[in-house]
Amino acid sequence: MTARSGRWIQHWDPEDETFWNTTGEKTARRNLLFSVLSEHIGFSIWTMWSVLVLFMGPEYGLTPADKFLLTSMVTLVGAVVRVPYTFAVAVFGGRNWTIVSAGLLLVPTVAAFAVMEPGTSFSTFLLVGLLAGIGGGNFASSMTNINAFFPLRKKGWALGLNAGGGNIGVPVIQLAALAIIGASGGPRVLLGIYIPLIAVAAVLAALYMDNLASVKNDTGAAKDAARDAHTWIMSFLYIGTFGSFIGYSFAFGQVLQNQFDRTPLEAAYVTFIGPLLGSLIRPVGGSLADRYGGARITLWNFVAMGAATSVLIVASMQKSLALFTVAFVVLFVLTGLGNGSTYKMIPGIFQAKALAKGLGGEEAAAYGRRLSGASMGLIGAVGALGGVGINLAFRQSFLSYGSGTGAFVAFLACYAVCFAVTWAVYLRRPAAGRTGTTAASEEKPQLSYARV
């Protein structure tokens, strides 16, 4: 591929154990490391408004509804840009796009630095907040890129670690904000810290990452993924897991301030704990899915999420801050676990479809990589829209009832539907299969899905 410049790997076959053990694993892990760094900072920039609003006291003239609307719109942009970011990897190469996407993070960071002061209009804050949404796109391009580097047997661990390392960008920027608030610093101090970090991430990607020539621009894959029902089913399930994680990450501090009258410093003391634990547990969710099957882990995880949400409803009605905080942190942990297990399901589903079509060996692996890589951007984008819904639900709940209780009731119903869909599509065997009258060729895809 002489027409392209940069570091391009012409041959890549991670399913070949000899290739993987001799050269593949070392290269894949190196790309994973610097992909995580860029995605980590992307998450921090995407979610920086979850902590910037904590700095914005009465002198800024914003109501709680204004702040929830602001964070909702930031989340929305982050969800939408995930689609083009996914396909940018095939157009430009994983390394090349990581450099570009990291550099683009300077735009919202510098813009926020310029306007972050009392007297700035809400419309200006909203516009600058929308720019921060591009940080959400880094996740989609990073996951698509890393999906191509690792063999199927390692994808749960690799994708979980990649996503978890990125998700940690949320609590890290919240911890940084806690330190700055505690030292009586202003929001510009926080933004000033991230500007050089963005430059470092872009430079390291240029020095140490690679492009895979085999990941070619394939619009057919995008169309095939969009036509596949499993892409949209998994998108819905991802709303329940990642949508919850990112939505709660934006909203947790505001809920503590508005419902329990916490000061910015008091809210900052605890808001980072949930996202931190939820991020750290994500690779565990992927590893458990590798071992026991993503569908099974996802199913029971939704049961646990429903239980934690029920406790939150009780704590909210009783105005118990201690119970509310503990339950919210537990719910964060469960969202992270579910994030790992749902993303492991994606390549497994398309591998199962390949086997059901009669494909085998590298042909089946190539089919699975092609469709799972294309579907990840769509799934990630739709899933992130759950964060928009969560913030809008909180906004409406506070406007209508003065608390977040109404929103939690809606979330509980959503998790119940997610449980039912997971069981019905990926774990329930056909009635005919249970009575022994279904042909083996018809049972095979369903049985394979039960192990994804």
C-alpha positions in Angstrom: 0.0 0.0 0.0 2.7 2.4 -1.2 0.1 5.2 -1.8 -0.3 5.6 2.0 2.2 7.0 4.4 2.7 6.1 8.0 3.0 2.8 9.9 0.9 0.2 8.1 0.9 -3.5 8.9 0.2 -5.4 5.7 -0.5 -8.9 7.2 -2.5 -9.4 10.3 -4.0 -12.8 11.4 -4.5 -12.9 15.2 -6.5 -16.2 15.0 -3.3 -17.9 13.9 -1.8 -19.0 17.2 1.8 -19.1 15.8 1.5 -15.6 14.4 -0.2 -14.4 17.6 2.5 -15.8 20.0 5.5 -14.7 17.9 4.6 -11.2 16.9 0.9 -10.5 17.1 0.3 -10.2 20.8 3.2 -7.8 21.5 2.0 -5.5 18.7 -1.7 -5.7 19.8 -0.9 -4.9 23.4 1.3 -1.9 22.4 -1.6 -0.5 20.3 -4.0 -1.2 23.1 -1.9 0.8 25.6 -1.8 4.0 23.6 -5.4 3.6 22.4 -6.5 3.5 26.1 -4.5 6.7 26.8 -6.2 8.6 24.0 -9.6 7.3 24.7 -9.1 8.0 28.4 -8.5 11.7 27.8 -11.4 11.7 25.3 -13.7 10.6 28.1 -12.4 13.2 30.4 -13.0 16.0 27.9 -16.5 14.6 27.1 -17.5 14.5 30.7 -15.7 17.7 31.9 -19.0 19.5 32.0 -20.2 17.1 34.7 -17.7 18.8 37.0 -17.6 22.2 35.4 -21.3 22.7 36.4 -20.2 22.0 40.0 -18.1 25.2 39.8 -21.0 27.2 38.5 -22.6 28.7 41.5 -25.5 31.3 41.7 -23.3 34.0 40.1 -23.5 32.1 36.8 -27.3 32.5 36.7 -28.0 28.9 35.7 -30.9 26.9 37.1 -30.7 23.1 37.8 -32.8 22.5 34.7 -30.3 24.5 32.6 -27.5 22.4 33.9 -29.2 19.1 33.2 -30.1 20.4 29.7 -26.4 21.3 29.2 -25.1 17.9 30.1 -27.8 16.2 28.1 -26.7 18.0 24.9 -23.1 17.2 25.5 -24.0 13.6 25.9 -26.1 13.8 22.7 -23.2 15.1 20.6 -20.9 12.4 22.0 -23.4 9.7 20.9 -23.9 11.1 17.4 -20.3 11.5 16.5 -19.6 7.9 17.4 -20.9 6.7 14.1 -18.5 8.6 11.8 -15.7 8.0 14.2 -16.2 4.3 13.8 -15.8 4.3 10.1 -12.9 6.8 10.2 -10.6 4.0 11.3 -11.1 2.2 8.0 -10.7 5.4 6.0 -7.6 6.8 7.7 -6.1 3.9 9.7 -6.3 3.3 13.5 -3.1 5.1 14.3 -3.7 8.0 12.0 -7.2 8.6 13.3 -6.1 8.3 16.9 -3.6 11.2 16.2 -6.4 13.3 14.6 -9.1 12.5 17.2 -6.7 13.3 20.1 -5.7 16.6 18.6 -9.3 17.6 18.1 -9.8 17.5 21.8 -7.9 20.8 22.0 -10.9 22.6 20.4 -13.5 22.1 23.2 -10.9 22.4 26.0 -9.5 25.7 24.8 -13.0 27.1 24.1 -14.1 26.2 27.6 -11.0 27.8 29.0 -11.9 31.0 27.2 -15.6 31.3 28.3 -15.6 29.8 31.8 -16.6 32.8 33.9 -19.7 34.4 35.4 -21.6 36.6 32.9 -21.2 34.3 30.0 -24.6 33.5 28.5 -26.2 30.1 28.7 -26.3 29.8 24.9 -22.6 30.3 24.8 -22.0 27.6 27.5 -24.3 25.4 25.5 -22.4 25.9 22.3 -19.1 25.2 23.9 -20.5 22.2 25.7 -21.6 20.8 22.4 -18.0 21.0 21.2 -17.0 18.8 24.1 -19.2 16.0 22.8 -16.5 15.1 20.2 -14.6 13.4 23.1 -17.3 10.7 23.2 -16.4 9.7 19.6 -12.9 8.5 20.7 -14.5 5.5 22.3 -16.1 4.2 19.1 -13.0 4.6 16.9 -10.8 3.1 19.6 -13.1 0.0 20.1 -13.3 -0.6 16.4 -9.5 -0.4 16.0 -8.7 -2.7 19.0 -11.4 -5.2 17.9 -9.4 -5.8 14.8 -6.1 -6.4 16.6 -7.2 -9.2 19.0 -8.4 -12.8 18.4 -11.9 -13.8 19.3 -10.8 -15.7 22.5 -9.2 -12.5 23.8 -11.8 -9.9 22.7 -13.7 -9.8 26.0 -10.6 -9.0 28.0 -9.1 -6.6 25.4 -12.3 -4.7 24.7 -13.1 -4.6 28.4 -9.7 -3.2 29.2 -9.7 -0.7 26.4 -13.2 0.6 27.3 -12.5 0.4 31.1 -9.3 2.4 30.7 -11.2 5.0 28.7 -14.1 5.1 31.2 -11.6 5.9 34.0 -11.3 9.3 32.3 -14.6 10.2 34.0 -13.5 9.7 37.6 -10.0 11.0 36.9 -11.3 14.4 35.8 -13.7 14.4 38.8 -10.9 13.7 41.2 -8.9 16.5 39.6 -11.8 18.8 40.1 -12.1 17.7 43.7 -8.5 18.6 44.3 -8.9 22.0 42.6 -12.1 22.9 44.5 -10.5 21.8 47.7 -7.5 24.1 47.0 -9.9 27.0 46.2 -8.9 26.9 42.5 -11.1 27.8 39.6 -12.3 25.8 36.6 -9.6 27.2 34.3 -7.0 25.4 36.4 -8.6 22.1 35.5 -8.8 22.9 31.8 -5.2 24.1 31.8 -4.1 20.8 33.1 -5.7 18.9 30.2 -4.4 21.0 27.3 -0.8 19.6 27.5 -2.0 16.1 28.2 -4.0 16.1 24.9 -0.8 17.0 23.0 1.1 14.2 24.7 -1.5 11.6 23.8 -1.4 12.7 20.1 2.4 12.5 20.0 2.5 9.1 21.7 0.0 7.7 19.2 2.1 8.9 16.3 5.2 7.3 17.7 3.9 3.9 18.9 0.7 2.9 17.2 0.1 1.1 13.9 -2.5 1.0 11.1 -3.9 -2.3 9.8 -4.0 -2.5 6.1 -6.6 -5.3 6.3 -9.1 -2.9 7.9 -10.3 -1.3 4.7 -13.1 1.1 4.0 -16.1 -1.2 3.6 -19.4 0.6 3.3 -21.0 -2.8 2.6 -20.1 -3.8 6.2 -21.9 -0.7 7.6 -25.0 -1.4 5.5 -25.0 -5.1 6.5 -24.6 -4.3 10.2 -27.4 -1.7 10.0 -29.7 -4.3 8.4 -28.9 -6.9 11.1 -31.5 -7.1 13.9 -28.8 -8.0 16.4 -27.1 -4.6 15.9 -30.2 -2.9 17.2 -31.0 -5.4 19.9 -27.5 -5.0 21.3 -27.9 -1.2 20.9 -30.9 -1.4 23.2 -29.1 -3.5 25.8 -26.1 -1.1 25.7 -28.5 1.7 26.5 -29.1 -0.1 29.7 -25.5 -0.6 30.6 -23.3 2.2 29.1 -26.1 4.6 28.7 -26.6 4.3 32.5 -22.9 4.7 33.2 -22.4 7.9 31.2 -25.8 9.3 32.2 -25.2 8.8 35.9 -21.6 10.1 35.5 -23.0 13.4 34.3 -25.9 13.5 36.7 -24.6 12.1 40.1 -23.1 15.4 41.4 -26.1 17.4 40.3 -28.5 15.0 42.0 -26.5 15.3 45.3 -26.5 19.1 45.1 -30.2 19.5 44.2 -31.8 16.7 46.2 -29.6 16.5 49.2 -28.3 20.1 49.3 -24.6 19.1 49.0 -22.1 21.9 48.3 -19.8 21.5 45.2 -17.0 20.3 47.4 -19.2 17.8 49.3 -20.6 16.5 46.0 -17.1 16.2 44.5 -16.0 14.1 47.4 -18.2 11.2 46.3 -19.1 11.7 42.6 -15.8 10.1 41.4 -16.2 6.9 43.4 -19.0 5.4 41.3 -17.4 6.1 37.8 -14.0 4.9 39.1 -15.3 1.5 40.3 -17.6 1.1 37.3 -14.6 1.7 35.0 -12.2 -0.7 36.9 -14.8 -3.5 36.9 -15.4 -3.3 33.1 -12.5 -5.6 32.2 -13.8 -8.0 34.8 -17.2 -8.1 33.0 -15.4 -8.9 29.8 -13.4 -11.7 31.4 -16.4 -13.2 33.0 -18.2 -13.1 29.7 -15.2 -14.8 28.1 -15.5 -17.6 30.6 -19.3 -18.0 31.2 -20.9 -16.3 28.2 -21.7 -12.6 27.8 -25.5 -13.2 27.6 -25.6 -15.0 31.0 -23.5 -12.3 32.7 -25.6 -9.5 31.1 -28.9 -11.2 32.1 -28.1 -11.4 35.8 -26.4 -8.1 35.8 -29.7 -6.4 34.8 -31.4 -8.2 37.7 -28.8 -6.7 40.1 -29.2 -3.3 38.5 -32.9 -3.5 39.0 -32.4 -4.4 42.7 -29.9 -1.4 43.2 -32.4 0.9 41.5 -35.2 -0.2 43.8 -33.0 0.6 46.8 -32.3 4.0 45.3 -36.1 4.7 45.1 -36.5 3.8 48.7 -33.5 6.0 49.7 -34.7 8.9 47.7 -38.2 8.7 49.2 -36.8 8.5 52.7 -34.2 11.2 52.0 -31.4 8.9 53.3 -28.1 10.3 51.9 -26.0 7.4 53.2 -28.2 4.7 51.7 -28.6 6.7 48.5 -24.9 7.1 48.0 -24.0 3.5 48.6 -26.8 2.2 46.3 -25.7 4.7 43.6 -22.1 3.5 43.8 -23.2 -0.2 43.6 -25.3 0.7 40.5 -22.3 2.3 38.9 -20.3 -0.9 39.5 -23.0 -2.9 37.9 -23.1 -0.7 34.8 -19.4 -1.2 34.4 -19.8 -5.0 34.7 -22.6 -4.9 32.1 -20.6 -2.8 29.8 -17.9 -5.4 29.6 -20.3 -8.3 29.1 -22.4 -6.7 26.5 -19.4 -5.7 24.3 -18.1 -9.2 24.5 -21.4 -10.4 23.1 -21.0 -8.4 19.9 -18.2 -10.4 18.2 -19.6 -13.6 19.6 -23.0 -13.0 18.0 -21.5 -12.4 14.5 -19.1 -15.3 14.9 -22.1 -17.5 15.7 -23.9 -16.2 12.6 -20.8 -17.1 10.5 -20.9 -20.6 11.8 -24.6 -20.9 11.2 -24.0 -19.9 7.6 -21.6 -22.8 7.3 -18.4 -20.8 7.3 -15.3 -22.0 9.2 -11.8 -21.1 10.1 -10.4 -17.7 8.9 -13.4 -17.2 6.7 -15.7 -17.2 9.7 -13.3 -15.1 11.8 -13.1 -12.5 9.0 -16.9 -12.4 8.7 -17.2 -11.9 12.4 -14.6 -9.1 12.5 -16.1 -7.3 9.5 -19.6 -7.1 11.0 -18.8 -6.7 14.6 -16.4 -3.9 13.9 -19.0 -2.1 11.8 -21.7 -2.6 14.3 -19.8 -1.3 17.3 -20.0 2.3 16.2 -23.8 2.0 15.8 -24.2 0.2 19.1 -21.9 2.6 20.9 -23.8 5.6 19.5 -27.3 4.4 20.3 -26.1 3.2 23.7 -24.7 6.6 24.6 -28.1 8.1 23.8 -29.2 6.4 27.1 -27.1 9.0 28.8 -29.2 11.7 27.1 -32.4 10.1 28.3 -31.1 9.8 31.9 -30.2 13.5 32.2 -33.5 14.5 30.5 -35.4 12.2 32.9 -33.7 13.7 35.9 -34.5 17.2 34.6 -38.1 16.4 34.2 -38.3 14.6 37.5 -36.9 17.6 39.4 -39.2 20.0 37.5 -42.2 17.9 38.3 -41.5 16.4 41.7 -38.5 18.2 43.1 -36.5 15.0 43.4 -35.0 12.2 41.2 -37.5 9.6 42.4 -39.6 9.6 39.3 -36.6 9.2 37.1 -35.4 6.1 39.1 -38.8 4.5 38.6 -38.5 4.9 34.8 -34.9 3.4 34.9 -36.2 0.4 36.9 -38.8 -0.3 34.2 -36.1 0.0 31.5 -33.8 -2.6 33.2 -36.7 -5.0 33.5 -37.3 -4.7 29.7 -33.5 -5.2 29.1 -33.6 -8.4 31.2 -36.6 -9.7 29.2 -34.9 -9.0 25.8 -31.6 -10.6 26.8 -33.4 -13.8 28.0 -35.8 -14.0 25.0 -33.2 -13.4 22.3 -30.0 -14.9 23.6 -30.8 -17.5 26.2 -34.3 -18.9 25.6 -34.2 -22.1 23.6 -37.0 -22.5 21.0 -40.0 -24.5 22.2 -39.6 -27.0 19.4 -36.0 -27.5 20.3 -37.0 -28.4 23.9 -39.4 -31.0 22.6 -36.8 -32.4 20.2 -38.6 -31.7 17.0 -36.4 -28.9 15.7 -33.8 -29.9 13.1 -30.2 -29.6 14.3 -29.4 -27.1 11.6 -32.2 -24.9 12.9 -31.1 -25.2 16.5 -27.4 -24.4 15.9 -27.6 -20.6 15.7 -29.8 -20.4 18.8 -27.5 -22.6 20.8 -24.5 -20.6 19.7 -26.1 -17.3 20.7 -26.6 -18.8 24.2 -22.8 -18.9 24.6 -22.0 -15.5 23.3 
